[in-house]
């Protein structure tokens, strides 16, 4: 693995550990009843992780049309750490994360060079 890919993996791990999806309840803008609350996004997952999840949709059937992915955050963190330690990240996450790291390195070349 080259230096740029390794730096990208380290940056991706740092972003994923420090950022995450957080949602809170807030009063509804047009309340329909007393105590009407809506969910409001407070913080989002890193952009690379959102696009990574979108590329691998889940195959399960859902009653509602909610976004669903085959990617799991804990598995992604474990695989990133394994790749950085020079270990195998498995046939599923390893190659996918290396491809994502190469794309991340191309998009963030100036940031990674610093």
BELHUFEN-V552070 format. One line per field, one symbol per residue. ss: DSSP state (~ for helix, > for strand, _ for the rest). phi: phi as a letter, one per 20 degrees, with the letter a starting at -180 (. if undefined). burial: # if it has 24 or more other ideal C-beta (glycine too) atoms within 12 Angstrom, else .. Layout:
BEGIN
ss: ???
phi: ???
burial: ???
END
This chain:
BEGIN
ss: __~~~~~~~~~~~~~~~~___>>>>>>_________>>>>>>>___~~~~~~~~__>___________>___~~~~~~~~~~~~_____~~~~~~~~~~~~~~~~~~_~~~~~_
phi: .ffffffffffffffffecafcccecgffcfdbfmfccecfebdfggffffffffcffefecfdeefbceedgfffffffffffenefdnfeegfffffffffffffdgfffff
burial: ...##########.##............................##.###.##..#............#.#...#######.##....#...##.###.###.##..#...#..
END
